[in-house]
Amino acid sequence: MHELLNKISLEELAAFIAVAEAGSFTIAAQSIGRDPTILSRRVNHLENHLGVRLLSRTTRRVALTEVGTTYYKRIRALLDELDSASLEASNLASAPQGLLRISLPVTFGRLWVTPLLSSFAKKHPKIKLDVRFTDRLVDLVTEGFDVAIRVGSLRSSSLMAKKIASFKYILAASPEFISAQGKPNSPEELKRFPCIGFISQSFWPEWNLRKEGQHKTIKPDGKLVTDNSETMLIAAIDGVGIALIADWLAGPAIRNEKLIEVMPGWEGTGAGESGIYAVMPPGRLVPTKTRLFVDEVTESIRNG
């Protein structure tokens, strides 16, 4: 075990958390039934062990420093997980509970996760859901998220990640477009057709295509270019052009015959392995509430 961990006690961490949340040594002492001087001494010991100032003290109030804010969020999550693990180990927790904060990419979240949120909430009534939709890569630790679903190539980081599913980029167009324009038989022929560009793809303005060991790179004629994947999907369905589109997005339209796969076997490739991932804050233990949600999303995608 790290030497610093041998010096820090749970009592010191609990004292720091209590004062940070109360904003006062006196109020914190009253809430947990301790003398304010004991809490002050424990927080001082913690700061001395860490070599940083966690709390800014004035005569009227106590506030977290910048370092203290980051440390509080990490320790709060660890203590919550310790409580959860202890309850589960002693069979005191009959059902998973607590707040579950989730970050979802806008389009994928709306299409694949939103439909299961209601059933998940009914199945686990003691779990409170806070679901945020954004295509920005949130900082799970500093922004307090329990899990984020990310689509594409996963960047290297200290976060825990579980791959939920793989996906591929396919070429697709509407039946009306193909009836009017015909369809290409090779990557080179794509240059003669109006195409729809998705600038959020890492490889745009080029399309990197592969099939059975063959690799081709072309620069399509962007009849329409957008940074919104649903706009690309709608444009393809409406016959604007050929789109290089993720199969998780185009799948329902293909099953409903609103889109047809063009040049089957040719797939788009990006900078890394494309996948759908559940990303969680670093740590050895995944809370039960988080694991249940990730399992639910995984099952939904595999059955979808």
Kinemage of the C-alpha trace (Angstrom):
@kinemage 1
@onewidth
@group {chain A} dominant
@subgroup {mainchain}
@vectorlist {calphas} color= white
{ca met a 1} P 0.000 0.000 0.000
{ca his a 2} L 1.199 3.518 -0.768
{ca glu a 3} L 2.972 5.170 2.170
{ca leu a 4} L 0.647 8.186 2.102
{ca leu a 5} L -2.412 5.952 2.485
{ca asn a 6} L -0.947 4.515 5.667
{ca lys a 7} L -0.888 8.012 7.162
{ca ile a 8} L -4.412 9.100 6.188
{ca ser a 9} L -7.318 7.736 8.221
{ca leu a 10} L -10.950 7.339 7.268
{ca glu a 11} L -11.805 9.631 10.196
{ca glu a 12} L -9.777 12.412 8.596
{ca leu a 13} L -11.455 11.904 5.230
{ca ala a 14} L -14.908 11.785 6.838
{ca ala a 15} L -14.178 14.995 8.754
{ca phe a 16} L -13.065 16.754 5.581
{ca ile a 17} L -16.188 15.618 3.684
{ca ala a 18} L -18.492 16.744 6.519
{ca val a 19} L -16.933 20.211 6.742
{ca ala a 20} L -16.808 20.627 2.968
{ca glu a 21} L -20.515 19.839 2.656
{ca ala a 22} L -21.594 21.901 5.672
{ca gly a 23} L -19.356 24.884 4.960
{ca ser a 24} L -18.724 25.157 8.687
{ca phe a 25} L -16.836 23.205 11.341
{ca thr a 26} L -19.581 23.907 13.880
{ca ile a 27} L -22.448 22.759 11.670
{ca ala a 28} L -20.500 19.723 10.507
{ca ala a 29} L -19.722 18.779 14.124
{ca gln a 30} L -23.395 19.034 15.054
{ca ser a 31} L -24.478 16.870 12.119
{ca ile a 32} L -22.128 13.986 12.953
{ca gly a 33} L -22.028 14.387 16.727
{ca arg a 34} L -18.402 15.427 17.134
{ca asp a 35} L -16.628 18.357 18.767
{ca pro a 36} L -15.606 21.084 16.264
{ca thr a 37} L -12.042 21.033 17.576
{ca ile a 38} L -11.781 17.324 16.767
{ca leu a 39} L -12.904 17.947 13.192
{ca ser a 40} L -10.512 20.853 12.848
{ca arg a 41} L -7.630 18.738 14.103
{ca arg a 42} L -8.445 15.895 11.731
{ca val a 43} L -8.700 18.209 8.708
{ca asn a 44} L -5.395 19.845 9.679
{ca his a 45} L -3.743 16.422 9.849
{ca leu a 46} L -5.131 15.535 6.421
{ca glu a 47} L -3.842 18.764 4.882
{ca asn a 48} L -0.434 18.254 6.470
{ca his a 49} L -0.215 14.705 5.118
{ca leu a 50} L -1.161 15.857 1.622
{ca gly a 51} L 0.948 19.001 1.738
{ca val a 52} L -1.868 21.149 0.320
{ca arg a 53} L -4.557 23.484 1.619
{ca leu a 54} L -7.990 21.928 1.073
{ca leu a 55} L -10.138 24.492 2.888
{ca ser a 56} L -10.071 28.257 2.944
{ca arg a 57} L -11.060 29.435 6.411
{ca thr a 58} L -12.503 32.812 7.397
{ca thr a 59} L -14.246 33.970 10.565
{ca arg a 60} L -17.637 33.502 8.908
{ca arg a 61} L -17.360 30.487 6.634
{ca val a 62} L -15.264 27.659 5.316
{ca ala a 63} L -14.888 27.105 1.565
{ca leu a 64} L -13.105 24.587 -0.614
{ca thr a 65} L -9.946 25.661 -2.388
{ca glu a 66} L -9.521 24.705 -6.041
{ca val a 67} L -7.454 21.685 -5.028
{ca gly a 68} L -9.955 20.924 -2.274
{ca thr a 69} L -12.856 20.897 -4.751
{ca thr a 70} L -11.184 18.293 -6.959
{ca tyr a 71} L -10.118 16.223 -3.954
{ca tyr a 72} L -13.631 16.390 -2.463
{ca lys a 73} L -15.245 15.006 -5.639
{ca arg a 74} L -12.818 12.102 -5.812
{ca ile a 75} L -13.021 11.246 -2.104
{ca arg a 76} L -16.815 11.656 -2.033
{ca ala a 77} L -17.119 9.109 -4.845
{ca leu a 78} L -14.706 6.715 -3.119
{ca leu a 79} L -16.504 6.931 0.211
{ca asp a 80} L -19.862 6.434 -1.500
{ca glu a 81} L -18.497 3.323 -3.179
{ca leu a 82} L -17.066 2.091 0.121
{ca asp a 83} L -20.474 2.526 1.735
{ca ser a 84} L -22.104 0.693 -1.159
{ca ala a 85} L -19.607 -2.161 -1.038
{ca ser a 86} L -19.993 -2.506 2.716
{ca leu a 87} L -23.773 -2.618 2.467
{ca glu a 88} L -23.706 -5.213 -0.274
{ca ala a 89} L -21.177 -7.353 1.584
{ca ser a 90} L -23.369 -7.453 4.674
{ca asn a 91} L -26.557 -8.027 2.667
{ca leu a 92} L -28.077 -4.825 3.990
{ca ala a 93} L -28.774 -3.378 0.559
{ca ser a 94} L -31.877 -5.078 -0.760
{ca ala a 95} L -31.843 -2.977 -3.951
{ca pro a 96} L -29.367 -0.683 -5.745
{ca gln a 97} L -29.963 2.948 -4.948
{ca gly a 98} L -28.630 6.483 -5.185
{ca leu a 99} L -28.103 9.105 -7.877
{ca leu a 100} L -26.768 7.912 -11.245
{ca arg a 101} L -25.415 10.711 -13.444
{ca ile a 102} L -25.152 9.744 -17.112
{ca ser a 103} L -23.637 11.568 -20.098
{ca leu a 104} L -24.909 10.539 -23.550
{ca pro a 105} L -24.007 11.623 -27.090
{ca val a 106} L -27.010 13.430 -28.541
{ca thr a 107} L -28.034 11.281 -31.516
{ca phe a 108} L -26.950 7.856 -30.258
{ca gly a 109} L -28.413 8.599 -26.842
{ca arg a 110} L -31.763 9.641 -28.260
{ca leu a 111} L -32.053 6.646 -30.580
{ca trp a 112} L -30.617 3.850 -28.454
{ca val a 113} L -30.662 4.849 -24.781
{ca thr a 114} L -33.735 7.055 -24.340
{ca pro a 115} L -36.134 4.156 -25.136
{ca leu a 116} L -34.801 2.092 -22.225
{ca leu a 117} L -34.629 4.835 -19.574
{ca ser a 118} L -38.262 4.469 -18.507
{ca ser a 119} L -38.069 0.707 -18.090
{ca phe a 120} L -34.767 1.031 -16.218
{ca ala a 121} L -36.300 3.607 -13.856
{ca lys a 122} L -39.299 1.353 -13.179
{ca lys a 123} L -37.084 -1.686 -12.663
{ca his a 124} L -34.859 0.148 -10.162
{ca pro a 125} L -37.093 2.619 -8.302
{ca lys a 126} L -34.403 3.523 -5.742
{ca ile a 127} L -31.996 4.748 -8.431
{ca lys a 128} L -32.395 8.404 -9.370
{ca leu a 129} L -31.355 9.225 -12.940
{ca asp a 130} L -29.711 12.468 -14.066
{ca val a 131} L -29.230 12.152 -17.834
{ca arg a 132} L -27.393 14.813 -19.866
{ca phe a 133} L -27.149 14.855 -23.665
{ca thr a 134} L -24.057 16.419 -25.215
{ca asp a 135} L -21.547 15.621 -27.938
{ca arg a 136} L -18.840 17.278 -25.837
{ca leu a 137} L -16.409 14.920 -24.100
{ca val a 138} L -17.284 15.619 -20.484
{ca asp a 139} L -14.736 15.269 -17.690
{ca leu a 140} L -16.329 12.504 -15.657
{ca val a 141} L -14.383 13.188 -12.481
{ca thr a 142} L -14.577 16.975 -12.216
{ca glu a 143} L -18.156 17.144 -13.548
{ca gly a 144} L -19.387 14.324 -11.326
{ca phe a 145} L -20.633 11.803 -13.896
{ca asp a 146} L -20.878 8.117 -13.036
{ca val a 147} L -20.792 6.905 -16.634
{ca ala a 148} L -20.620 8.249 -20.178
{ca ile a 149} L -21.495 6.467 -23.402
{ca arg a 150} L -19.052 7.302 -26.183
{ca val a 151} L -19.189 6.378 -29.854
{ca gly a 152} L -16.192 6.169 -32.168
{ca ser a 153} L -12.498 5.648 -31.484
{ca leu a 154} L -11.696 5.785 -27.795
{ca arg a 155} L -8.895 8.069 -26.714
{ca ser a 156} L -6.256 6.780 -24.330
{ca ser a 157} L -6.923 7.921 -20.761
{ca ser a 158} L -6.932 6.803 -17.139
{ca leu a 159} L -10.691 6.204 -17.261
{ca met a 160} L -12.227 2.750 -17.046
{ca ala a 161} L -13.835 1.680 -20.312
{ca lys a 162} L -16.002 -1.236 -21.361
{ca lys a 163} L -16.652 -1.881 -25.024
{ca ile a 164} L -20.382 -2.428 -25.445
{ca ala a 165} L -20.495 -3.090 -29.178
{ca ser a 166} L -18.670 -2.645 -32.465
{ca phe a 167} L -20.074 -0.817 -35.465
{ca lys a 168} L -19.039 -0.053 -39.026
{ca tyr a 169} L -19.462 2.738 -41.542
{ca ile a 170} L -21.418 1.740 -44.642
{ca leu a 171} L -22.347 3.526 -47.873
{ca ala a 172} L -26.084 4.103 -48.204
{ca ala a 173} L -28.571 5.983 -50.383
{ca ser a 174} L -32.331 6.071 -50.840
{ca pro a 175} L -34.134 3.876 -53.398
{ca glu a 176} L -35.330 7.065 -55.150
{ca phe a 177} L -31.762 8.328 -55.469
{ca ile a 178} L -30.555 5.026 -56.899
{ca ser a 179} L -33.502 4.880 -59.306
{ca ala a 180} L -32.719 8.366 -60.602
{ca gln a 181} L -28.922 8.400 -60.434
{ca gly a 182} L -27.889 4.763 -60.573
{ca lys a 183} L -25.287 3.452 -58.158
{ca pro a 184} L -21.509 3.186 -58.142
{ca asn a 185} L -19.758 -0.160 -58.463
{ca ser a 186} L -16.328 0.918 -57.218
{ca pro a 187} L -14.840 3.600 -54.923
{ca glu a 188} L -13.524 5.488 -57.957
{ca glu a 189} L -17.054 5.802 -59.360
{ca leu a 190} L -18.219 7.524 -56.148
{ca lys a 191} L -16.557 10.723 -57.401
{ca arg a 192} L -19.254 11.009 -60.073
{ca phe a 193} L -22.128 10.925 -57.561
{ca pro a 194} L -23.385 13.620 -55.188
{ca cys a 195} L -22.416 12.681 -51.655
{ca ile a 196} L -23.251 13.846 -48.139
{ca gly a 197} L -20.329 14.810 -45.915
{ca phe a 198} L -20.249 14.428 -42.136
{ca ile a 199} L -17.485 16.699 -40.899
{ca ser a 200} L -17.452 15.141 -37.418
{ca gln a 201} L -15.963 11.957 -38.898
{ca ser a 202} L -12.233 11.930 -38.199
{ca phe a 203} L -11.384 11.138 -41.823
{ca trp a 204} L -13.469 13.873 -43.525
{ca pro a 205} L -13.041 15.441 -46.165
{ca glu a 206} L -11.803 12.074 -47.413
{ca trp a 207} L -13.454 8.691 -47.292
{ca asn a 208} L -11.096 5.846 -46.422
{ca leu a 209} L -12.666 2.631 -47.667
{ca arg a 210} L -11.656 -0.999 -47.330
{ca lys a 211} L -12.893 -4.375 -48.575
{ca glu a 212} L -11.204 -7.749 -48.145
{ca gly a 213} L -7.687 -6.349 -47.971
{ca gln a 214} L -8.275 -3.580 -50.521
{ca his a 215} L -7.900 0.038 -49.367
{ca lys a 216} L -9.067 3.080 -51.312
{ca thr a 217} L -9.091 6.754 -50.368
{ca ile a 218} L -11.339 9.161 -52.260
{ca lys a 219} L -12.433 12.748 -51.868
{ca pro a 220} L -16.207 12.751 -52.480
{ca asp a 221} L -18.188 15.643 -53.926
{ca gly a 222} L -19.928 17.045 -50.840
{ca lys a 223} L -23.386 17.866 -52.145
{ca leu a 224} L -24.320 18.611 -48.546
{ca val a 225} L -21.958 18.841 -45.568
{ca thr a 226} L -23.079 18.833 -41.923
{ca asp a 227} L -21.827 18.270 -38.392
{ca asn a 228} L -25.106 16.640 -37.308
{ca ser a 229} L -25.536 12.933 -37.920
{ca glu a 230} L -29.349 13.021 -37.959
{ca thr a 231} L -29.264 15.733 -40.627
{ca met a 232} L -27.023 13.455 -42.694
{ca leu a 233} L -29.443 10.553 -42.195
{ca ile a 234} L -32.507 12.579 -43.196
{ca ala a 235} L -30.723 13.999 -46.242
{ca ala a 236} L -29.781 10.490 -47.375
{ca ile a 237} L -33.361 9.254 -46.908
{ca asp a 238} L -34.626 12.276 -48.877
{ca gly a 239} L -32.380 11.409 -51.822
{ca val a 240} L -29.819 14.195 -51.535
{ca gly a 241} L -26.855 11.878 -52.054
{ca ile a 242} L -24.797 8.920 -50.891
{ca ala a 243} L -23.743 8.930 -47.231
{ca leu a 244} L -20.954 7.107 -45.428
{ca ile a 245} L -22.915 6.408 -42.273
{ca ala a 246} L -22.639 4.300 -39.117
{ca asp a 247} L -24.723 1.136 -39.286
{ca trp a 248} L -26.216 1.846 -35.840
{ca leu a 249} L -27.668 5.046 -37.328
{ca ala a 250} L -28.696 3.736 -40.755
{ca gly a 251} L -29.907 0.314 -39.609
{ca pro a 252} L -33.581 1.163 -38.938
{ca ala a 253} L -33.894 3.020 -42.262
{ca ile a 254} L -32.339 0.083 -44.122
{ca arg a 255} L -34.712 -2.385 -42.422
{ca asn a 256} L -37.643 -0.120 -43.408
{ca glu a 257} L -36.276 0.092 -46.975
{ca lys a 258} L -35.852 3.854 -46.762
{ca leu a 259} L -32.153 3.365 -47.439
{ca ile a 260} L -30.227 0.791 -49.465
{ca glu a 261} L -26.631 -0.185 -48.832
{ca val a 262} L -24.460 0.849 -51.765
{ca met a 263} L -21.402 -1.242 -52.701
{ca pro a 264} L -21.891 -3.861 -49.950
{ca gly a 265} L -18.640 -5.029 -48.423
{ca trp a 266} L -16.921 -1.659 -48.675
{ca glu a 267} L -16.608 -0.057 -45.219
{ca gly a 268} L -15.285 3.249 -43.977
{ca thr a 269} L -12.284 3.246 -41.664
{ca gly a 270} L -11.232 5.837 -39.099
{ca ala a 271} L -8.155 6.612 -37.036
{ca gly a 272} L -8.794 3.725 -34.627
{ca glu a 273} L -11.169 0.890 -33.867
{ca ser a 274} L -14.747 2.138 -33.968
{ca gly a 275} L -16.907 1.056 -31.082
{ca ile a 276} L -19.526 1.990 -28.538
{ca tyr a 277} L -18.040 2.320 -25.070
{ca ala a 278} L -19.205 2.845 -21.506
{ca val a 279} L -16.604 5.054 -19.840
{ca met a 280} L -16.404 5.350 -16.050
{ca pro a 281} L -14.207 7.194 -13.527
{ca pro a 282} L -11.000 5.393 -12.572
{ca gly a 283} L -11.239 2.952 -9.692
{ca arg a 284} L -11.233 -0.730 -8.979
{ca leu a 285} L -14.920 -0.990 -8.057
{ca val a 286} L -17.851 -0.181 -10.327
{ca pro a 287} L -20.967 0.743 -8.309
{ca thr a 288} L -23.889 -1.623 -8.723
{ca lys a 289} L -26.140 1.150 -10.072
{ca thr a 290} L -23.594 1.911 -12.810
{ca arg a 291} L -23.046 -1.744 -13.691
{ca leu a 292} L -26.796 -2.343 -13.993
{ca phe a 293} L -27.177 0.601 -16.367
{ca val a 294} L -24.245 -0.466 -18.539
{ca asp a 295} L -25.606 -4.019 -18.684
{ca glu a 296} L -29.011 -2.669 -19.725
{ca val a 297} L -27.542 -0.591 -22.563
{ca thr a 298} L -25.367 -3.511 -23.687
{ca glu a 299} L -28.321 -5.890 -23.801
{ca ser a 300} L -30.483 -3.370 -25.651
{ca ile a 301} L -27.866 -2.836 -28.370
{ca arg a 302} L -27.195 -6.542 -28.820
{ca asn a 303} L -30.911 -7.231 -29.186
{ca gly a 304} L -31.494 -4.188 -31.391
